[in-house]
Amino acid sequence: MTLTQPAPQLTVCVVTYSRPDYLARCLSSLRKNLTLRVQIVVVDATAKSDRAAVAARFPGIEYVHAPQLAGWMTRSRNKALLYAEGDVIAFLDDDVVIRRGWDVAVLRAFADSTVQAVGGRTCNDVPGDDTYDRPIGRLLDDGTLTAGFGVRGTRLVEIDHGIGANMSFRRAILAQLGGFRDDYPGTAMREDTDMFLRVRRAGGRVVFAPDAAVDHLPAPHVRGKRFDVRYELYGIRNHMVLLARDQGASSPTLRMWAASRFRQGVSLPTLRRRLKRLAILAIGLMWGSFAVLRCAKWHPLPAERSGPSAQRIRRALSR
């Protein structure tokens, strides 16, 4: 008779693209600091497979080479779900390193059966990052998002959304929702927020767990630079789609958010900065409006995805 080990409680998914040194650093931190038996799944969209090197340095890791997913981080996340075995599935960016006790803290947050998603603490080594004077992780009435995911603490905090660099979900809720919406292009901004908001719309609690801490040591973007014009334009476009999907294209929240961005632009101190900001905003709002017409409806979209990709994920997660 062959004995098989039970499925691990936790699966850790790391998606990567053309950043082998950062991936190695992330995996080294997992090997050093994990205290539980954990499944690790790597989805690598780099053109050339790194399977042999990863297997040599980190035996036992599930390495999936998927170059066809280059430029689509969220599709890589959905690919990882097809291999996940844990009851809780966590996602880490390839440029983070976990602190010891991260895995225990993640599972401790899920000890309450009403909790369906957890955002962990993500430390950016920025002065003042460990304090925040606004509500953590909230979607405000004017459509803006609060942050505060570097805040220190010991208690769980109710939130609306977390950060993609360090987020975890129950397997069952991911199956119900059919995985991530995978059409947030470019920098993939708001794909993580989208998932958290959908969990809440499905009736699940979302919490911030400051004990589940990682250090975020940002890698350069493969294309463009962090916070360049391209980054800003995708940010405007994707945020508009997020709000329209969550609250409907008819929601006043979308209009209030656009108005708040315009007010920020005209309040800048110099004419040159004002003109530049307003030009970027005008292009972004126009692009976002076309995307809303294509990707959203007048009323909020269902939290559950449909289509072949969603069904494939549901089958895999229902094993």
C-alpha positions as CSV (number, residue, x, y, z in Angstrom):
1,M,0.0,0.0,0.0
2,T,1.3,3.4,-0.9
3,L,0.9,6.2,1.6
4,T,0.4,9.7,0.4
5,Q,1.0,12.9,2.3
6,P,-2.1,15.1,3.0
7,A,-2.3,18.3,0.9
8,P,-0.4,21.2,2.5
9,Q,-2.5,23.8,4.2
10,L,-0.7,26.6,2.3
11,T,0.4,27.0,-1.3
12,V,2.7,29.9,-2.1
13,C,2.6,31.2,-5.7
14,V,5.4,33.4,-7.2
15,V,5.0,34.7,-10.7
16,T,8.1,36.1,-12.4
17,Y,9.3,37.5,-15.7
18,S,12.9,38.1,-16.7
19,R,14.1,38.7,-13.1
20,P,16.1,35.5,-12.2
21,D,18.2,37.2,-9.4
22,Y,15.1,38.6,-7.7
23,L,13.3,35.2,-8.0
24,A,16.3,33.5,-6.4
25,R,16.3,35.9,-3.5
26,C,12.6,35.4,-2.9
27,L,12.9,31.6,-3.0
28,S,15.9,31.8,-0.7
29,S,13.9,33.7,1.8
30,L,11.1,31.1,1.6
31,R,13.6,28.2,2.1
32,K,15.2,30.0,5.1
33,N,12.1,31.4,6.8
34,L,9.2,29.1,6.2
35,T,8.4,27.0,9.3
36,L,5.5,24.9,7.9
37,R,5.3,22.3,5.1
38,V,4.3,24.5,2.2
39,Q,3.9,23.9,-1.5
40,I,5.7,26.5,-3.7
41,V,4.6,27.1,-7.3
42,V,6.6,29.3,-9.6
43,V,5.2,30.5,-12.9
44,D,7.9,31.9,-15.1
45,A,7.0,33.9,-18.2
46,T,10.6,34.5,-19.3
47,A,11.4,33.4,-22.9
48,K,14.1,30.9,-21.7
49,S,13.3,28.3,-19.2
50,D,15.2,28.4,-15.9
51,R,13.8,25.0,-14.7
52,A,17.2,23.3,-14.3
53,A,18.7,26.1,-12.2
54,V,15.6,26.4,-10.0
55,A,15.4,22.7,-9.5
56,A,19.1,22.5,-8.5
57,R,19.0,25.3,-6.0
58,F,15.4,24.8,-4.7
59,P,14.4,21.1,-5.0
60,G,10.7,20.3,-4.6
61,I,9.4,23.5,-6.1
62,E,6.7,23.3,-8.8
63,Y,8.2,25.2,-11.7
64,V,5.9,26.1,-14.6
65,H,7.5,27.7,-17.7
66,A,4.8,29.8,-19.5
67,P,6.5,32.3,-21.9
68,Q,3.2,32.9,-23.7
69,L,2.0,34.8,-20.6
70,A,4.8,37.4,-20.8
71,G,3.3,40.8,-20.0
72,W,0.2,39.3,-18.4
73,M,1.0,38.9,-14.7
74,T,-2.6,38.1,-13.7
75,R,-2.8,35.3,-16.3
76,S,0.3,33.9,-14.7
77,R,-1.5,34.0,-11.3
78,N,-4.4,32.0,-12.8
79,K,-1.9,29.6,-14.3
80,A,-0.5,29.0,-10.8
81,L,-4.0,28.2,-9.5
82,L,-4.0,25.1,-11.8
83,Y,-1.2,23.6,-9.8
84,A,-2.1,24.7,-6.2
85,E,-2.8,22.1,-3.6
86,G,-3.2,24.1,-0.4
87,D,-6.4,25.1,1.3
88,V,-5.0,28.6,1.5
89,I,-3.3,30.0,-1.6
90,A,-0.9,32.9,-1.2
91,F,0.7,35.1,-3.8
92,L,4.1,36.9,-3.4
93,D,5.8,39.2,-5.8
94,D,9.2,38.0,-6.9
95,D,10.9,41.0,-5.4
96,V,9.8,40.4,-1.8
97,V,11.5,38.4,0.9
98,I,9.4,37.0,3.7
99,R,10.1,37.5,7.4
100,R,10.2,34.5,9.7
101,G,6.7,33.6,10.9
102,W,5.0,34.9,7.8
103,D,3.4,31.5,7.0
104,V,2.2,30.9,10.5
105,A,0.6,34.4,10.6
106,V,-1.2,33.9,7.3
107,L,-2.8,30.7,8.5
108,R,-3.6,32.2,11.9
109,A,-5.6,34.9,10.1
110,F,-7.6,32.2,8.4
111,A,-8.5,30.5,11.7
112,D,-11.7,32.5,11.6
113,S,-13.9,30.7,9.1
114,T,-15.5,34.0,8.0
115,V,-12.2,35.3,6.7
116,Q,-11.8,34.6,3.0
117,A,-8.9,36.9,2.0
118,V,-5.8,38.3,3.8
119,G,-3.6,41.2,2.9
120,G,-0.2,40.9,4.6
121,R,2.2,43.6,5.8
122,T,4.5,44.8,3.0
123,C,7.4,46.9,4.2
124,N,9.1,49.2,1.6
125,D,12.0,50.5,3.7
126,V,10.6,54.0,3.4
127,P,10.7,56.4,6.4
128,G,7.3,56.6,8.0
129,D,6.0,53.5,6.2
130,D,5.2,51.8,9.5
131,T,2.5,54.3,10.5
132,Y,-0.6,55.6,8.7
133,D,-3.1,58.2,9.8
134,R,-6.0,57.0,7.5
135,P,-8.0,53.8,7.5
136,I,-6.0,51.0,6.1
137,G,-6.9,49.4,2.8
138,R,-10.2,51.2,2.2
139,L,-12.2,52.1,-1.0
140,L,-13.5,55.6,-0.2
141,D,-16.7,57.2,-1.3
142,D,-14.9,59.3,-3.9
143,G,-13.3,56.2,-5.5
144,T,-9.8,56.7,-4.1
145,L,-8.0,53.9,-2.3
146,T,-6.2,54.2,1.0
147,A,-3.0,52.2,1.6
148,G,-1.1,51.7,4.9
149,F,0.1,48.2,4.2
150,G,3.4,48.8,6.0
151,V,1.8,49.5,9.3
152,R,3.1,47.7,12.4
153,G,0.6,45.9,14.7
154,T,-0.6,42.6,16.1
155,R,-4.3,42.6,15.5
156,L,-6.3,41.9,12.4
157,V,-7.9,44.9,10.7
158,E,-11.0,44.9,8.5
159,I,-10.1,46.2,5.0
160,D,-11.6,46.4,1.5
161,H,-8.5,45.6,-0.4
162,G,-4.9,44.5,0.0
163,I,-1.7,44.6,-2.0
164,G,-0.7,42.0,-4.6
165,A,2.9,41.6,-3.4
166,N,1.6,39.8,-0.3
167,M,-2.0,38.4,-0.5
168,S,-3.7,35.2,0.4
169,F,-7.1,33.6,-0.3
170,R,-9.1,30.5,0.7
171,R,-9.0,27.9,-2.1
172,A,-12.8,27.8,-2.0
173,I,-13.4,31.5,-2.7
174,L,-10.9,31.4,-5.6
175,A,-12.9,28.5,-7.0
176,Q,-16.2,30.2,-6.5
177,L,-14.9,33.4,-8.2
178,G,-13.2,31.6,-11.0
179,G,-9.8,33.1,-10.3
180,F,-8.5,36.5,-11.2
181,R,-9.9,38.8,-13.8
182,D,-6.9,38.7,-16.2
183,D,-7.5,41.7,-18.5
184,Y,-5.8,44.5,-16.5
185,P,-3.0,45.3,-19.0
186,G,0.3,47.0,-18.8
187,T,1.5,47.2,-15.2
188,A,-1.5,45.1,-14.1
189,M,-2.4,47.8,-11.6
190,R,-5.7,47.1,-9.8
191,E,-5.9,43.4,-10.6
192,D,-5.2,42.7,-6.9
193,T,-7.8,45.3,-5.7
194,D,-10.3,43.8,-8.1
195,M,-10.0,40.4,-6.5
196,F,-10.3,41.7,-2.9
197,L,-13.4,43.7,-3.8
198,R,-15.0,40.6,-5.5
199,V,-14.3,38.6,-2.4
200,R,-16.2,41.2,-0.4
201,R,-19.1,41.2,-2.9
202,A,-19.3,37.5,-2.5
203,G,-19.8,37.9,1.2
204,G,-16.3,37.1,2.5
205,R,-14.4,39.0,5.1
206,V,-11.1,40.6,4.1
207,V,-8.5,41.5,6.7
208,F,-5.1,43.0,7.0
209,A,-2.6,40.8,9.0
210,P,0.4,42.9,10.1
211,D,2.2,39.8,11.5
212,A,2.3,38.3,8.0
213,A,5.2,40.5,7.0
214,V,7.4,40.7,3.9
215,D,10.1,43.2,2.8
216,H,9.5,44.6,-0.6
217,L,12.7,45.4,-2.4
218,P,11.4,46.7,-5.7
219,A,12.9,45.3,-8.9
220,P,13.0,47.5,-12.0
221,H,10.2,47.0,-14.5
222,V,11.2,45.0,-17.6
223,R,9.5,47.7,-19.7
224,G,9.6,51.3,-18.6
225,K,10.2,52.7,-15.2
226,R,8.1,52.7,-12.0
227,F,5.8,55.7,-11.9
228,D,6.7,56.9,-15.5
229,V,4.0,58.3,-17.8
230,R,3.2,54.8,-19.1
231,Y,2.7,53.6,-15.5
232,E,0.4,56.6,-14.8
233,L,-1.7,56.1,-17.9
234,Y,-2.3,52.4,-17.2
235,G,-3.1,53.4,-13.6
236,I,-5.8,55.8,-14.7
237,R,-7.3,53.3,-17.2
238,N,-7.3,50.4,-14.9
239,H,-8.7,52.3,-11.9
240,M,-11.6,53.4,-14.0
241,V,-12.3,49.9,-15.1
242,L,-12.1,48.7,-11.5
243,L,-14.6,51.2,-10.2
244,A,-17.0,50.6,-13.2
245,R,-16.9,46.8,-12.6
246,D,-17.4,47.0,-8.9
247,Q,-20.0,49.7,-8.8
248,G,-21.3,50.1,-12.4
249,A,-20.4,52.6,-15.0
250,S,-23.4,54.7,-13.9
251,S,-21.9,55.0,-10.4
252,P,-21.3,58.6,-9.2
253,T,-18.1,57.2,-7.6
254,L,-16.4,57.1,-11.0
255,R,-17.3,60.7,-11.7
256,M,-16.2,61.8,-8.3
257,W,-12.8,60.1,-8.7
258,A,-12.2,61.7,-12.1
259,A,-13.1,65.1,-10.6
260,S,-10.8,64.6,-7.7
261,R,-7.9,63.8,-10.1
262,F,-8.6,67.0,-12.0
263,R,-8.6,69.1,-8.8
264,Q,-5.3,67.6,-7.9
265,G,-3.9,68.5,-11.3
266,V,-5.0,72.2,-11.2
267,S,-3.6,72.6,-7.7
268,L,0.0,71.9,-8.7
269,P,2.3,74.8,-8.0
270,T,3.7,75.6,-11.5
271,L,2.0,76.0,-14.9
272,R,4.3,73.5,-16.5
273,R,3.5,70.8,-14.0
274,R,-0.2,71.6,-14.2
275,L,-0.2,71.3,-18.0
276,K,1.7,68.1,-17.9
277,R,-0.5,66.5,-15.3
278,L,-3.7,67.6,-17.0
279,A,-2.5,66.3,-20.4
280,I,-1.7,62.9,-18.9
281,L,-5.1,62.9,-17.1
282,A,-7.0,63.8,-20.3
283,I,-5.4,61.0,-22.3
284,G,-5.9,58.5,-19.4
285,L,-9.5,59.4,-18.9
286,M,-10.3,59.1,-22.6
287,W,-8.5,55.7,-22.7
288,G,-10.3,54.6,-19.5
289,S,-13.7,55.7,-20.9
290,F,-13.3,53.5,-23.9
291,A,-12.1,50.6,-21.7
292,V,-15.1,51.0,-19.4
293,L,-17.4,50.7,-22.4
294,R,-15.7,47.5,-23.4
295,C,-15.0,45.9,-20.1
296,A,-17.9,46.9,-17.8
297,K,-21.6,47.4,-17.7
298,W,-24.0,50.1,-16.6
299,H,-24.6,48.1,-13.4
300,P,-21.9,46.2,-11.3
301,L,-20.6,43.0,-12.8
302,P,-21.1,39.7,-11.0
303,A,-18.2,38.8,-8.7
304,E,-17.9,35.4,-10.4
305,R,-16.0,35.1,-13.6
306,S,-17.4,33.1,-16.5
307,G,-15.9,31.4,-19.6
308,P,-13.5,28.6,-20.3
309,S,-10.6,29.9,-18.2
310,A,-12.8,30.4,-15.1
311,Q,-14.3,26.9,-15.5
312,R,-10.8,25.3,-15.8
313,I,-9.7,27.0,-12.6
314,R,-12.9,25.9,-10.8
315,R,-12.3,22.3,-11.9
316,A,-8.6,22.5,-10.7
317,L,-9.4,24.0,-7.4
318,S,-12.3,21.6,-6.7
319,R,-10.0,18.6,-6.8
